[in-house]
């Protein structure tokens, strides 16, 4: 089992204590949507939510935005993600990356009134057929 899977499973299990059944479904969908995405070390889970097409985790960390952005640049690359774009606006940074046609958005915002960062991981739930190659070698 990969480190990514273990970290995501721990985060999702921690978030799931004493929650209604809808929360269990949100955790399962978010786990699918964010498969292969790491949370920054020493982050705390704030919230997990999901719909039928996407899952989201909100986390917080004592580290500054710039440190987490640099870490994600390296972590995404090392885990096979391709950085597609990065936007900065008023201290916040949004990173968009893809892996096997699966998208992930990471939005980092400095905490108000104190040190640290709150960030959001959003991934789409992509059907397995959309990530496979067809017989001609192209994507479906």
HELIX and SHEET records of a PDB file:
HELIX    1   1 UNK A    3  UNK A   15  1                                  13    
HELIX    2   2 UNK A   21  UNK A   33  1                                  13    
HELIX    3   3 UNK A   65  UNK A   78  1                                  14    
HELIX    4   4 UNK A  128  UNK A  131  5                                   4    
SHEET    1   A 6 UNK A  44  UNK A  50  0                                        
SHEET    2   A 6 UNK A  54  UNK A  61 -1                                        
SHEET    3   A 6 UNK A 117  UNK A 124 -1                                        
SHEET    4   A 6 UNK A 102  UNK A 110 -1                                        
SHEET    5   A 6 UNK A  92  UNK A  99 -1                                        
SHEET    6   A 6 UNK A  82  UNK A  89 -1                                        
END                                                                             
